[in-house]
Amino acid sequence: MTRTTLSPKYQVVIPKDVRKTLKLRPGTQFNVIEHEGRIELLPVRSAKQMRGFLRGIDTSVPRERDRV
């Protein structure tokens, strides 16, 4: 886990390893969600950027009989 600090201007620096892993660039927009006492930053991605992100997902989930 990586730690960061909230600045006096209420800014947070996203650590380099996280930026690199998520391929974040300057100007990336985020949806900010408060959920059960934590903050979640969800990068806004275009449909073009999202293409193929589910490739290889495991679809063998058990389903209820009326949903098959």
TAHU-V512659 format. One record per helix or strand. SS is the DSSP state (helix for helix, strand for strand). FROM is the first residue (numbers start at 0). TO is the last residue. If there is no record, write none. Layout:
ss=SS from=FROM to=TO
ss=SS from=FROM to=TO
This chain:
ss=strand from=5 to=5
ss=strand from=11 to=11
ss=helix from=15 to=21
ss=strand from=29 to=34
ss=strand from=37 to=42
ss=helix from=46 to=49
ss=helix from=64 to=66
